[in-house]
Amino acid sequence: MEKQELQNRFDELAKILVKDMNPQGFWSGELSSSALGVAVAIAAFHFYDAEQFKLEIAKGFDWLKNNINADGSFGDSPQSPGNVSTSLLVYGATNLYSSSEADVALLQSKVGQYLLTEGIDTKSSQVADYILEHYRKDYTFSVPILTMCGLCGVPDERAFDRVPQLPFEMALLPRGFYRFFNLSVVSYAIPALIAVGIVIFKKKKSSAFGRFVRNRSVRKSLALLDRLAPASGGFLEAIPLTAFVCLSLIEAGYGDLEVVKKGIGFLKQTQRGDGSWPIDVDLSTWVTGLSVRALRNQKDKVLSQEVQDQIANHLVRIQNKQVHPFNGSQPGGWGWTNHAGAVPDGDDTPGTILTLLKLKPIGEVQAPAVAGCDWLVGLQNRDGGFPTFSRGWSKLPFDQSCADLTGHALLAISATIEAVGDGVNGKQSKMFRTSIVGAIKYLEKNQQANGSWIPLWFGNQLTSDHSNPVYGTARVLTYLRDASRHQWLNPNLKSRVSELISRGEQFLVHSRNEDGSWGGDKSVVGTMEETALAVSALTGSEHQKACDDGLKWLDFSFKRNGLRPSPIGLYFASLWYDEKLYPLSFYLEALSRAIEKLK
């Protein structure tokens, strides 16, 4: 495409981006509605006060009726194929009303027929067999699913005989000990460990010793749960997690607790006008960073200085400045949203550092940027990689180091070194540089034989294993290419980074589709998100034809489908979502980079 064509499209999309800013002057985005979130929220309302929330429950069921798949299933998003987990939760919610409401009974019948085609008789132990086999050692999602089903009478009154007991008493140990014990749930699901563990304890037979220990632990565990609850009432600002906690505590006999009342208030406040819920309130910090950085060298043309200052001040204001009550995280990091339930993490922190460096002269953001880098270095694992929330947790996949977060942290720390120069003290400078060397080693060790990297929090529903090597490789490549331009890097490090980039480029070129697009892997249907990210990663390389073909496909897709998002995000043990701003911000970044190379 010609430079002017690219510029015209950039200008068109930039106007859309500016219109999508919220009244507070940053971006909130819009996550897809979630059938799983709807089902669990309905159950929480029912157990809390079915009469009081009669209207909200009815609206939730109306949304489910209008969004059921043709085969009677429910997926994680309206664009997702059906899956057993979400469909089972919907079936459980319908079981609360199927005997009294004909339309809900019809909905349940459709879902039940789908589950039968998957070999699951909802009146038998096949429910537990399937879920436990599917999630295996990770109880983060499987045990809450089975718990809600059991509370809803699925399969029958003996349901809890098959539900594993979560060791909620372990949450009372000092946080530093968590990673040494097999808690069977990921680090960010401690509220579910406590609440779901308590209701299972109340519903399930156990040994005399087990009952003695857990009886003595309940009161202190509930007090801990109360301390973990944010002001908003939403644990992690997540609808499913908050609803699981609420319905479990209610059915365990603790419905009058303040943590339940606040959680129910959060669920009421977050229900959408169409009756649905997203999986999380929003990803405002994440999508704000993506939006600003997508504009690159044209940001001053699109955003006034006043708006840029407003965004930067907002991001500095929401930096975590104390030990975080949820997981004991040290000050300096950023979570995914400005709402109270966010927890600092290893992707939003580097993203925000890079955004601040883009918006302000280094003298005005040096303190928060350096504090963010300090936080990242403290998060880095011994293997050189960066996890999401907590250093040293490695038993379950969502707590382990991963390539895309490691590349992102590497770029943020490197960019800060480049910008601050001698402004970083000697000890910090050595620490930052050592961190980058470790990150490079991690990326070298974890680059796949075909040159790809596998991301953690993003996937593709259409790949055989639901992984997304195109996303992971495109992101890491972009981070490495940007970092390789920093003057402070010595020749040896630049050479090692160059080798990683070369191998990653080969994977991306070989994984593109014949029509010029990219999906999650070779021969997977292309999306705007993955194609735009791949174009950004390859721009400036020797593979100009691949970039040109990708831009042509993006142009065609935009004209035909607009900015239609695709499920690409992963959350809470493989729960899919799409985000309205992903195709827009990713496409803008691809255009920005392409235009710069044509100058």
C-alpha positions in Angstrom: 0.0 0.0 0.0 1.1 3.6 -0.7 2.2 5.8 2.2 -0.7 8.2 1.7 -3.2 5.3 1.9 -1.6 4.1 5.1 -1.7 7.6 6.5 -5.4 8.1 5.6 -6.3 4.8 7.4 -4.2 5.9 10.4 -6.0 9.2 10.6 -9.4 7.4 10.3 -8.6 5.0 13.1 -7.0 7.6 15.3 -10.2 9.6 15.3 -12.1 6.4 16.4 -9.5 5.9 19.2 -9.9 9.4 20.5 -13.7 9.0 20.5 -13.3 5.9 22.6 -11.6 7.7 25.5 -13.8 7.7 28.6 -14.9 10.9 30.3 -12.0 10.7 32.8 -9.5 11.1 29.9 -8.1 7.6 29.4 -9.3 4.4 27.9 -11.4 1.7 29.5 -12.1 -0.6 26.5 -14.9 -3.1 26.5 -14.5 -6.8 27.4 -16.8 -9.3 25.8 -19.8 -10.5 27.8 -19.3 -13.9 29.5 -21.9 -16.7 29.8 -19.8 -18.1 32.6 -19.9 -14.8 34.5 -23.7 -14.5 33.9 -24.3 -18.1 35.3 -22.2 -17.6 38.4 -23.6 -14.2 39.2 -27.2 -15.5 38.8 -26.4 -18.2 41.3 -24.9 -15.7 43.7 -27.9 -13.5 43.6 -30.2 -16.5 44.0 -28.5 -17.8 47.1 -28.2 -14.3 48.6 -31.8 -13.1 48.1 -33.7 -14.4 45.0 -36.6 -12.1 45.6 -34.6 -8.9 46.0 -32.6 -9.7 42.8 -35.5 -11.1 40.8 -35.1 -8.6 38.0 -31.4 -9.0 37.7 -31.7 -12.8 37.6 -34.4 -12.6 34.9 -32.3 -10.2 32.8 -29.3 -12.6 33.1 -31.4 -15.5 31.9 -32.8 -13.4 29.0 -29.2 -12.8 27.9 -28.4 -16.5 28.1 -31.5 -17.4 26.1 -30.4 -14.9 23.4 -26.8 -16.1 23.2 -27.0 -19.9 23.3 -25.1 -21.6 20.5 -27.0 -23.5 17.9 -25.9 -26.8 19.4 -27.2 -25.8 22.9 -23.8 -25.0 24.3 -22.2 -21.9 25.7 -18.7 -20.7 25.1 -16.6 -18.2 27.1 -17.5 -15.3 24.8 -20.4 -14.9 22.3 -17.9 -15.7 19.5 -16.5 -18.8 21.2 -17.4 -22.4 20.4 -19.2 -24.2 23.2 -17.3 -25.9 26.0 -18.4 -28.2 28.8 -17.2 -26.0 31.7 -19.2 -22.9 30.8 -22.2 -25.0 29.7 -22.2 -26.9 33.0 -22.3 -23.7 35.0 -25.2 -22.4 32.9 -26.9 -25.8 33.4 -26.4 -25.4 37.2 -27.9 -21.9 37.2 -30.9 -23.1 35.3 -31.4 -26.0 37.7 -32.3 -23.4 40.4 -35.4 -22.3 38.3 -36.2 -25.1 35.8 -39.0 -26.6 38.0 -40.8 -23.2 38.3 -40.2 -21.4 35.0 -40.9 -23.1 31.7 -38.6 -20.9 29.6 -35.7 -21.7 31.9 -36.6 -25.4 31.8 -36.4 -25.2 28.0 -33.0 -23.5 28.2 -31.8 -26.2 30.6 -33.0 -28.9 28.2 -31.0 -27.5 25.3 -27.9 -27.3 27.4 -28.5 -30.8 28.8 -28.7 -32.2 25.3 -25.4 -30.6 24.3 -23.7 -32.1 27.4 -25.1 -35.5 26.5 -23.4 -35.2 23.1 -20.2 -34.6 25.0 -20.7 -37.8 27.0 -21.9 -36.2 30.2 -25.0 -37.2 32.0 -25.8 -34.4 34.4 -27.5 -36.8 36.8 -24.3 -38.9 37.2 -20.7 -38.7 38.4 -19.7 -38.0 34.9 -19.9 -34.3 35.8 -17.1 -34.6 38.3 -15.1 -37.1 36.2 -15.0 -34.8 33.2 -14.1 -31.6 35.0 -11.4 -33.2 37.2 -9.8 -34.9 34.2 -10.0 -31.8 32.1 -8.2 -29.5 34.6 -6.1 -32.2 36.3 -3.9 -30.9 39.1 -5.0 -27.3 38.7 -8.0 -26.8 41.0 -8.3 -23.1 40.3 -11.3 -23.5 38.1 -12.4 -27.2 38.5 -13.3 -27.1 42.2 -15.3 -23.9 42.0 -17.2 -25.3 39.0 -18.0 -28.5 40.8 -18.9 -26.6 44.0 -21.4 -24.4 42.2 -22.9 -27.4 40.4 -23.2 -29.2 43.8 -24.9 -26.2 45.4 -27.3 -26.0 42.5 -28.2 -29.7 42.9 -26.1 -31.1 40.0 -25.8 -34.0 39.8 -27.6 -34.7 43.1 -27.4 -34.4 46.9 -24.2 -36.5 46.9 -22.3 -34.0 44.6 -19.8 -33.0 47.2 -18.6 -36.6 47.7 -16.6 -36.0 44.4 -15.4 -32.5 45.1 -11.7 -32.2 46.3 -11.3 -30.4 49.5 -9.3 -27.1 49.1 -6.9 -26.6 52.0 -8.2 -23.2 52.9 -6.3 -23.3 56.2 -3.0 -23.0 54.3 -3.9 -19.4 53.4 -3.2 -18.6 57.0 0.5 -19.3 56.6 2.8 -16.4 56.0 2.8 -15.4 52.3 6.4 -16.3 51.9 5.5 -20.0 52.5 2.7 -20.2 49.9 5.0 -21.2 47.0 6.5 -24.1 49.0 3.1 -25.9 49.4 0.9 -27.4 46.8 -2.2 -25.2 47.2 -3.6 -26.5 43.9 -4.7 -23.0 42.9 -2.8 -20.2 41.3 -1.6 -17.3 43.3 -4.3 -14.9 42.3 -7.1 -17.3 43.4 -6.5 -17.2 47.2 -10.1 -15.8 47.8 -11.5 -18.9 46.0 -9.2 -21.2 48.0 -10.7 -19.8 51.2 -14.4 -19.4 50.4 -14.8 -22.5 48.2 -12.7 -24.5 50.6 -14.9 -23.5 53.6 -18.2 -24.4 51.9 -16.7 -27.8 50.8 -15.7 -28.4 54.4 -19.2 -27.6 55.5 -20.8 -29.9 52.9 -18.4 -32.8 52.8 -17.5 -35.5 55.3 -13.9 -35.5 56.5 -11.7 -37.1 59.1 -12.0 -36.1 62.8 -8.5 -34.6 62.6 -9.3 -32.7 59.4 -12.4 -31.3 61.0 -10.5 -30.3 64.1 -7.9 -28.4 62.2 -10.3 -26.7 59.8 -12.9 -25.8 62.5 -10.1 -23.9 64.2 -9.1 -22.2 60.9 -12.5 -21.0 59.6 -12.8 -17.8 61.7 -9.2 -16.6 60.9 -9.6 -17.5 57.2 -12.8 -15.4 57.0 -10.9 -12.5 58.7 -8.2 -12.9 56.1 -10.7 -12.9 53.3 -12.1 -9.7 54.6 -8.7 -8.1 54.6 -8.1 -9.2 51.0 -11.4 -7.7 49.8 -11.0 -4.3 47.9 -13.2 -1.3 48.5 -15.1 -2.1 45.4 -16.1 -5.5 46.7 -14.9 -7.2 43.6 -11.9 -9.6 44.1 -9.5 -8.8 41.3 -12.4 -6.8 39.9 -13.5 -10.1 38.4 -17.1 -11.2 38.2 -16.6 -15.0 38.3 -14.2 -15.0 41.2 -16.3 -12.6 43.2 -19.5 -14.5 42.5 -17.8 -17.9 43.4 -16.7 -16.4 46.7 -20.1 -15.0 47.5 -22.2 -18.0 46.7 -19.8 -20.2 48.6 -19.9 -18.1 51.8 -23.6 -17.8 51.6 -24.2 -21.5 51.4 -21.6 -22.1 54.1 -23.7 -20.0 56.4 -21.8 -16.7 56.3 -24.1 -14.7 54.0 -24.3 -11.9 56.6 -20.6 -11.0 56.4 -19.6 -7.6 55.0 -17.4 -9.3 52.4 -20.5 -11.0 50.9 -22.6 -7.8 51.0 -19.9 -5.8 49.3 -19.4 -8.6 46.7 -23.1 -8.8 45.9 -23.1 -5.0 45.6 -20.2 -5.3 43.1 -22.1 -7.8 41.0 -25.2 -5.6 40.9 -23.2 -2.6 39.9 -21.3 -4.4 37.1 -24.3 -6.0 35.4 -24.7 -4.6 31.9 -27.9 -3.1 30.5 -28.4 -6.3 28.4 -28.3 -8.5 31.5 -24.8 -9.8 31.0 -21.5 -9.5 32.8 -17.9 -9.4 31.5 -15.3 -11.5 33.2 -13.6 -8.4 34.6 -14.7 -4.7 35.0 -12.1 -3.5 32.4 -8.4 -3.6 31.5 -8.1 0.2 31.5 -4.4 0.5 32.4 -3.5 -2.1 29.8 -5.6 -0.7 26.9 -4.6 2.9 27.8 -0.9 1.9 27.4 -1.6 0.1 24.2 -3.5 3.1 22.8 -0.9 5.6 23.5 2.0 3.5 22.3 0.1 2.6 19.1 0.3 6.2 18.0 4.1 6.2 18.2 5.6 9.2 16.5 2.2 10.7 15.6 0.9 11.0 19.2 1.4 14.8 19.3 -0.8 15.1 16.2 -3.5 13.0 17.7 -3.4 13.9 21.4 -3.0 17.4 22.7 -0.4 18.1 25.4 -3.1 18.6 27.9 -4.6 15.1 27.2 -1.1 13.5 27.3 -0.4 15.2 30.7 -3.8 14.0 31.9 -3.1 10.4 30.9 0.4 10.5 32.4 -0.8 12.0 35.7 -3.5 9.3 35.9 -1.0 6.5 35.4 1.4 7.9 38.0 -1.6 8.3 40.4 -2.6 4.7 40.2 0.9 3.2 40.7 0.9 0.9 43.7 2.7 2.9 46.5 2.4 0.5 49.4 2.7 -3.2 50.2 -0.4 -4.6 48.4 -2.9 -6.2 50.8 -3.9 -8.9 48.3 -0.6 -10.7 47.8 2.0 -8.6 49.7 3.4 -7.2 46.5 6.0 -4.4 47.1 5.3 -0.8 46.0 6.1 0.2 42.4 4.0 -1.9 40.1 0.8 -1.4 38.2 -2.3 -3.6 37.8 -4.5 -3.9 34.8 -7.1 -1.4 35.8 -7.5 1.7 37.9 -10.2 0.0 40.1 -9.4 -1.0 43.6 -9.3 -4.7 43.0 -6.4 -4.7 40.6 -3.1 -6.3 41.7 0.3 -5.2 40.3 1.5 -7.6 37.5 4.4 -8.3 35.2 2.7 -7.1 32.0 0.9 -3.9 33.0 4.0 -2.6 34.9 6.4 -2.6 31.9 3.6 -1.4 29.6 2.9 1.6 31.9 6.6 2.4 32.3 7.0 2.5 28.5 3.8 4.6 28.2 5.1 7.2 30.7 8.4 7.4 28.9 6.4 8.1 25.7 4.3 10.8 27.3 6.7 12.8 29.4 10.3 14.0 29.5 12.4 11.6 31.6 12.9 14.2 34.3 9.2 14.3 35.0 8.6 10.5 35.2 12.0 9.2 36.3 10.9 8.4 39.9 7.8 6.2 38.9 9.7 4.6 36.0 12.7 3.6 38.1 10.4 2.4 40.9 8.5 0.3 38.4 11.8 -1.2 37.2 12.8 -1.9 40.8 9.5 -3.7 41.2 10.1 -5.8 38.1 13.6 -6.8 39.2 12.1 -8.0 42.5 9.5 -10.1 40.5 12.1 -11.8 38.3 12.4 -15.5 38.8 15.7 -17.4 39.2 15.4 -18.7 35.7 15.6 -15.1 34.4 12.0 -15.0 33.3 9.2 -12.9 34.6 6.0 -14.3 36.1 2.7 -12.4 36.4 2.1 -11.8 40.1 4.5 -13.5 42.4 8.1 -14.5 42.3 8.9 -18.2 43.0 5.5 -19.7 42.3 6.0 -22.3 39.6 3.8 -25.4 40.3 0.9 -24.3 38.0 1.3 -22.7 34.5 -0.3 -19.4 35.2 2.3 -18.7 37.9 5.3 -19.5 35.9 7.8 -17.4 34.0 6.7 -16.7 30.4 8.3 -15.3 27.3 6.0 -12.4 26.4 6.1 -10.9 29.9 9.9 -11.4 30.0 10.4 -9.6 26.7 8.1 -6.8 27.9 10.0 -6.3 31.1 13.3 -6.4 29.3 12.2 -3.6 27.0 10.9 -1.5 29.8 14.0 -1.8 31.9 16.3 -1.2 28.9 14.3 1.8 27.9 14.6 3.3 31.4 18.3 2.7 31.4 18.5 4.4 28.0 16.4 7.4 29.1 17.8 7.9 32.6 21.5 7.4 31.7 23.7 8.3 34.7 20.6 9.2 36.6 20.4 5.7 38.0 22.8 5.0 40.9 25.5 2.5 40.4 23.8 -0.3 42.4 20.5 0.1 40.6 22.3 0.3 37.2 24.1 -3.0 37.9 20.9 -4.6 39.1 19.0 -3.5 36.0 21.7 -4.7 33.6 22.0 -8.0 35.4 18.2 -8.4 35.1 18.3 -7.9 31.3 21.1 -10.4 30.9 19.0 -12.9 32.8 15.9 -12.1 30.6 17.9 -12.6 27.4 19.1 -16.0 28.7 15.5 -17.0 29.5 14.4 -16.0 26.0 17.3 -18.0 24.5 16.4 -21.1 26.5 12.7 -20.8 25.8 12.6 -20.0 22.1 11.1 -23.0 20.5 13.0 -25.1 17.9 10.9 -23.4 15.1 11.9 -19.9 16.4 8.6 -19.1 18.2 7.8 -18.2 21.7 4.6 -19.2 23.5 2.7 -16.5 25.5 0.9 -17.1 28.7 -2.2 -14.9 28.9 -3.1 -15.0 25.3 -4.1 -18.0 23.1 -6.1 -19.0 20.0 -9.3 -21.0 20.2 -8.6 -22.6 16.8 -5.1 -24.0 17.4 -4.9 -27.7 18.4 -3.6 -26.9 21.9 -5.2 -23.4 22.2 -1.7 -21.8 22.3 -0.8 -18.8 20.3 2.8 -18.8 19.1 2.1 -16.0 16.6 1.0 -13.6 19.4 4.0 -14.7 21.6 6.5 -14.4 18.9 5.2 -11.1 17.5 5.2 -9.5 20.9 8.7 -10.7 21.9 10.1 -9.8 18.5 8.7 -6.3 18.8 10.1 -5.8 22.3 13.5 -7.2 21.3 13.7 -5.1 18.1 12.9 -1.9 20.0 15.4 -2.8 22.8 18.2 -3.6 20.3 18.2 0.1 19.2 19.3 1.2 22.7 22.8 2.6 22.8 23.7 1.3 26.2 23.6 -2.4 25.0 27.0 -3.8 24.4 27.9 -5.6 21.1 27.7 -9.0 22.7 24.1 -8.5 24.0 23.1 -6.9 20.7 24.5 -9.9 18.8 22.5 -12.3 21.0 19.3 -10.3 20.7 19.9 -10.2 16.9 20.1 -13.9 16.7 16.8 -14.3 18.6 15.1 -11.8 16.3 16.3 -13.6 13.2 14.9 -16.9 14.3 11.7 -15.4 15.4 11.2 -13.6 12.1 11.6 -16.9 10.2 8.8 -18.4 12.3 6.5 -15.5 11.6 7.1 -15.5 7.9 6.5 -19.3 7.7 3.4 -19.2 9.8 1.5 -16.6 7.7 -1.5 -17.7 5.6 -1.7 -17.7 1.8 -4.1 -14.7 1.9 -1.4 -12.6 3.8 -3.0 -12.9 7.2 -1.9 -14.5 10.4 -3.9 -16.6 12.9 -2.6 -18.2 16.0 -0.4 -20.5 14.0 0.2 -21.7 10.4 -3.1 -22.5 8.6 -5.3 -21.0 11.3 -7.9 -18.4 10.2 -6.4 -14.9 10.3 -7.6 -12.2 12.7 -7.0 -8.5 12.7 -5.2 -8.8 16.1 -2.7 -11.4 15.1 -2.1 -10.0 11.7 -1.5 -6.5 12.9 0.9 -7.7 15.6 2.9 -9.8 13.1 3.1 -6.8 10.7 4.5 -4.7 13.6 7.0 -7.3 14.5 8.3 -7.7 10.9 8.3 -4.0 9.9 11.9 -2.9 9.4 13.1 -6.4 8.6 14.0 -7.9 5.3 10.5 -9.4 5.0 8.9 -6.4 3.5 6.6 -8.4 1.2 5.1 -10.2 4.2 4.4 -6.8 5.8 2.8 -5.4 2.7 0.6 -8.5 2.2 -0.4 -8.2 5.9 -1.4 -4.6 5.5 -3.4 -5.3 2.4 -5.3 -8.1 4.3 -5.9 -5.7 7.2 -7.3 -3.1 4.8 -9.6 -5.7 3.2 -10.7 -7.0 6.6 -11.5 -3.5 7.9 -13.5 -2.7 4.9 -15.5 -5.9 5.1 -15.9 -6.4 8.9 -14.8 -3.1 10.6 -12.9 -3.5 13.8 -14.5 -6.8 14.9 -12.6 -8.2 17.9 -11.7 -11.9 18.1 -11.3 -14.0 21.3 -7.6 -14.0 22.0 -7.3 -13.3 25.7 -7.0 -15.9 28.4 -8.0 -15.5 32.0 -8.8 -17.5 35.2 -7.5 -20.9 34.0 -8.2 -20.7 30.3 -11.3 -18.5 30.1 -11.5 -16.7 26.7 -12.4 -13.1 26.1 -12.1 -10.5 23.4 -11.5 -6.8 23.9 -12.9 -4.0 21.8 -9.7 -2.0 21.7 -7.3 -4.8 20.6 -8.0 -4.7 16.9 -8.0 -0.9 16.9 -4.8 -0.4 18.9 -2.9 -3.3 17.2 -3.9 -2.1 13.7 -2.8 1.5 14.6 0.6 0.3 15.8 1.1 -1.7 12.6 0.2 1.4 10.5 2.4 3.7 12.6 5.5 1.5 12.2 4.9 1.0 8.5 4.5 4.8 7.9 7.7 5.5 9.8 9.7 3.1 7.6 8.4 4.8 4.5 9.8 8.2 5.5 
